[in-house]
Amino acid sequence: MDPLEKQICSKIRLGDEKAYEYLFKGYYGSLCAYAMDLLKSKDQSEEIVQEILIHMWENRSNLDINTSLKAYLYRTVHNQCVNFLKHQSVIKNRAIKYVEEAKLSHAYDQSHSEELPNDQFFYDGFEEDILQTINMLPEQCGKIFRMSRYDGLRYEDISQKLNISVNTVKTQIRRALEKLRHTISLKISKSEEKAVHWL
């Protein structure tokens, strides 16, 4: 670590706000650009960089950097971006599972008697529609659904963690699945209408 970086770290450790402001302004833009290259999302990149820099300030008394400050910051951003991408991958894979579950619960049977072939059910943009639907659920409904499906918690565990009844948990998950079914049914119906239009 060069003398300037060492001085900045020392001052930040002692709570020097000007030193922290100097670090923030000096690295924020380039770190966001680096994260953007990895995530392809401006908002998510800025959020990750902000969280890292804020966490650095909040835990300044324990700041212990042996390598260069620049290398430390870039490596931290890189690791957080990789973790975020891994998490997103898990969510996408589970989204497929959730919608398959909705299908087995006759998400599509209400308007069609024959089982829908997989190649028709998983239409282009299907995963994105499911993720968007999950993200648009009411706050409590979405939280309960993610705890059940993403974290694998039982209804009883969710009930205890959120201090709500098991019946409330069941109701919210049922509403989430109904929303997923509705989204898929609409998308499939529109796809079929488009196909008929071009016949």
Contacts in CASP RR format, 6 or more apart in sequence:
PFRMAT RR
TARGET T0000
AUTHOR 0000-0000-0000
METHOD contacts of the structure
MODEL  1
MDPLEKQICSKIRLGDEKAYEYLFKGYYGSLCAYAMDLLKSKDQSEEIVQ
EILIHMWENRSNLDINTSLKAYLYRTVHNQCVNFLKHQSVIKNRAIKYVE
EAKLSHAYDQSHSEELPNDQFFYDGFEEDILQTINMLPEQCGKIFRMSRY
DGLRYEDISQKLNISVNTVKTQIRRALEKLRHTISLKISKSEEKAVHWL
1 9 0 8 1.000
1 65 0 8 1.000
1 66 0 8 1.000
1 67 0 8 1.000
1 68 0 8 1.000
1 69 0 8 1.000
2 68 0 8 1.000
5 68 0 8 1.000
5 69 0 8 1.000
5 70 0 8 1.000
7 19 0 8 1.000
8 19 0 8 1.000
8 22 0 8 1.000
8 23 0 8 1.000
8 69 0 8 1.000
9 63 0 8 1.000
9 65 0 8 1.000
9 69 0 8 1.000
11 18 0 8 1.000
11 19 0 8 1.000
12 19 0 8 1.000
12 20 0 8 1.000
12 23 0 8 1.000
12 56 0 8 1.000
12 57 0 8 1.000
12 60 0 8 1.000
12 63 0 8 1.000
13 60 0 8 1.000
13 61 0 8 1.000
13 63 0 8 1.000
15 60 0 8 1.000
20 57 0 8 1.000
20 60 0 8 1.000
23 53 0 8 1.000
23 69 0 8 1.000
24 53 0 8 1.000
27 53 0 8 1.000
27 70 0 8 1.000
27 73 0 8 1.000
28 49 0 8 1.000
28 53 0 8 1.000
29 49 0 8 1.000
31 49 0 8 1.000
31 52 0 8 1.000
31 53 0 8 1.000
31 73 0 8 1.000
31 74 0 8 1.000
31 77 0 8 1.000
32 42 0 8 1.000
32 45 0 8 1.000
32 46 0 8 1.000
32 49 0 8 1.000
33 45 0 8 1.000
34 74 0 8 1.000
34 77 0 8 1.000
34 78 0 8 1.000
35 44 0 8 1.000
35 45 0 8 1.000
35 46 0 8 1.000
35 48 0 8 1.000
35 49 0 8 1.000
35 77 0 8 1.000
35 80 0 8 1.000
35 81 0 8 1.000
36 42 0 8 1.000
36 45 0 8 1.000
38 45 0 8 1.000
38 78 0 8 1.000
38 81 0 8 1.000
38 82 0 8 1.000
38 85 0 8 1.000
39 45 0 8 1.000
39 48 0 8 1.000
39 81 0 8 1.000
39 84 0 8 1.000
39 85 0 8 1.000
44 84 0 8 1.000
45 81 0 8 1.000
48 77 0 8 1.000
48 80 0 8 1.000
48 81 0 8 1.000
48 84 0 8 1.000
49 77 0 8 1.000
51 80 0 8 1.000
52 73 0 8 1.000
52 76 0 8 1.000
52 77 0 8 1.000
52 80 0 8 1.000
56 63 0 8 1.000
65 72 0 8 1.000
67 75 0 8 1.000
90 150 0 8 1.000
91 131 0 8 1.000
91 150 0 8 1.000
92 127 0 8 1.000
92 131 0 8 1.000
94 149 0 8 1.000
94 150 0 8 1.000
95 127 0 8 1.000
95 130 0 8 1.000
95 131 0 8 1.000
95 134 0 8 1.000
96 122 0 8 1.000
96 127 0 8 1.000
96 130 0 8 1.000
97 149 0 8 1.000
98 130 0 8 1.000
98 134 0 8 1.000
98 149 0 8 1.000
98 177 0 8 1.000
98 180 0 8 1.000
99 107 0 8 1.000
99 126 0 8 1.000
99 130 0 8 1.000
99 180 0 8 1.000
99 184 0 8 1.000
101 177 0 8 1.000
102 177 0 8 1.000
102 180 0 8 1.000
102 181 0 8 1.000
102 184 0 8 1.000
103 116 0 8 1.000
103 121 0 8 1.000
103 184 0 8 1.000
105 177 0 8 1.000
105 181 0 8 1.000
107 180 0 8 1.000
107 181 0 8 1.000
107 184 0 8 1.000
107 185 0 8 1.000
108 116 0 8 1.000
108 121 0 8 1.000
108 181 0 8 1.000
108 184 0 8 1.000
108 185 0 8 1.000
108 188 0 8 1.000
109 115 0 8 1.000
110 185 0 8 1.000
111 185 0 8 1.000
111 189 0 8 1.000
116 188 0 8 1.000
120 188 0 8 1.000
120 191 0 8 1.000
121 184 0 8 1.000
121 188 0 8 1.000
123 187 0 8 1.000
123 188 0 8 1.000
123 191 0 8 1.000
126 184 0 8 1.000
126 187 0 8 1.000
129 183 0 8 1.000
129 184 0 8 1.000
129 187 0 8 1.000
130 180 0 8 1.000
130 183 0 8 1.000
130 184 0 8 1.000
133 179 0 8 1.000
133 180 0 8 1.000
133 183 0 8 1.000
134 142 0 8 1.000
134 145 0 8 1.000
134 146 0 8 1.000
134 176 0 8 1.000
134 180 0 8 1.000
137 145 0 8 1.000
137 175 0 8 1.000
137 176 0 8 1.000
137 179 0 8 1.000
140 162 0 8 1.000
140 172 0 8 1.000
141 172 0 8 1.000
141 175 0 8 1.000
141 176 0 8 1.000
142 172 0 8 1.000
142 176 0 8 1.000
143 162 0 8 1.000
144 158 0 8 1.000
144 162 0 8 1.000
144 169 0 8 1.000
144 172 0 8 1.000
144 173 0 8 1.000
144 176 0 8 1.000
145 172 0 8 1.000
145 173 0 8 1.000
145 176 0 8 1.000
147 153 0 8 1.000
147 157 0 8 1.000
147 158 0 8 1.000
147 161 0 8 1.000
148 155 0 8 1.000
148 158 0 8 1.000
148 169 0 8 1.000
148 173 0 8 1.000
153 161 0 8 1.000
155 166 0 8 1.000
155 169 0 8 1.000
155 170 0 8 1.000
155 173 0 8 1.000
156 166 0 8 1.000
158 164 0 8 1.000
158 169 0 8 1.000
159 165 0 8 1.000
159 166 0 8 1.000
159 168 0 8 1.000
159 169 0 8 1.000
162 169 0 8 1.000
END
